[in-house]
Amino acid sequence: MNEQTTKLITDLASKLGTTTEYLWGVLIKQALYSAITDLAFLIFSVIYGFVLYKVYKWLCEPVDEGGRYTRFDEHEDNVVMPFAIAIASIIFIVFLIVNIINFPNIIAGLFNPEYWALHEILKQLK
């Protein structure tokens, strides 16, 4: 760590009334908690996307013997169903973007918590 980072940790520890070693240990534990939280959100997003895909597939299945009409066609007057699928898809895209942004935190938090803690401290310096 450079001098500015060490000073920041020392100042923060003194403001909190604790030692630098204790604060560093807390940051290392927080790395694991943050990674697990982000991983849980990733798993939730994958399940959400899978369910959304299955529902869309179910809605697109033919309901007549000729295969010309789907469940979407059964409810032509119902505007809510396609609108709901579109909104659910937009939510999934937002989840996907958040997961792409958080993926490095998952890797760093699980496999290199010291880097995660240092990265969080350096973000405070900016």
N, C-alpha and C positions, 0 to 999 in steps of 0.2 A: 504494500500500500504506500501511496505517496504521503508526503507530509500534510497536505491539505485534507486528505481523507482521514488520517489519524487524528488531526485536530478536530474535525467534525464529529467523529465518534466520541472523542474525549469530552467535547463541549456538550454533546447530547447526553452522555452518561452523567455528567455533573449536573445538568439541568433536571434530570430524572432522579438524581440522588442515588445512583448506583455505580458499579464499576464498569470499566470498558469491557472486561472479559465477560461479565454477565450480559451486557447489552449485545455483544457479538454472538454469544450463545443463543440469545433470544432471536436474533436475526436469522441464525442458521435454522432454528426450529420453524420460524415463520416461512422460510423457503419451502420446507416440506409441506406445510399447511396450504400455502399458496398453490403449489404444484398439484396437490391432491384436489383442491377445489377446482382448479382449471381442468384437470383430468376428468372430474365428475361432470363438469359442464360439457366437455367433449363427448363423453359417453352418452349423456342426455341428448345432445345434438344429433349423434349418429342414430339413436333410437327414434328420435323425432323425424328425421329424414326418412328412415326406413318405413315408419308408419305412414307418413305422408305419401311415399311412393306406393305402398300397398293400397291405400285408399284411392289414389288416383287410378291405379291399375284396375281396381274393382269397379270404379265408375265408368271406365272405358270398355268393360267387358260387354259383348253383345248379349242382348236379352231376348232376341227373337231367333227363330231357327235359320233365317237367311243371313244373319249376322250384320244386318244393316242398321239396327238401332241399339244404342247403348243406354246406360242408365242416365247419362247426360241428356239424351234425346227424350227420355220419358218425362223429364221435367223441363221442357222448353220454356215454360212460362216462369219458372223459378229462377230468378236472377241471383239468389243468395248463394246457391251451391258453387257456381264457377267463381263468384267473387270471394267466397270463403277459401277455395283452393288457391286462388291468386294471393290472398293475404297470407295464408299459411306458407306458401312458397317464398314470399318476400321475407317472412320471419325466419325461415330456414336459411336464406341467403345471408341475412344479418348474423345469425348464429355461426354460419360458416366463416364469415369475415372475422368475427371475434375470435373464433378458434384458431384461425391462421395467425392472427396477431399474438395470441397467448401461447402458441405452441413452443416457442423458445423458452418461455417461463416454465413450462412443464418439464422440458428436458433439463434445464439448468437447476430447477428446484429439486428434482429427483436424483440427478446424477452428479451435480456439482453445486451444492448449496452455498459454498463459500463464494463462488462466483456470483450467484444470485444476490447474496447479501451485499457484496461489494458493488454490484450493479445498482442496487436500490440506494445505496449511500451516494454513489456518484450521480444518480439522477437528482438527488437533493442539492448537489453542488451547482447544478446548472441554473 
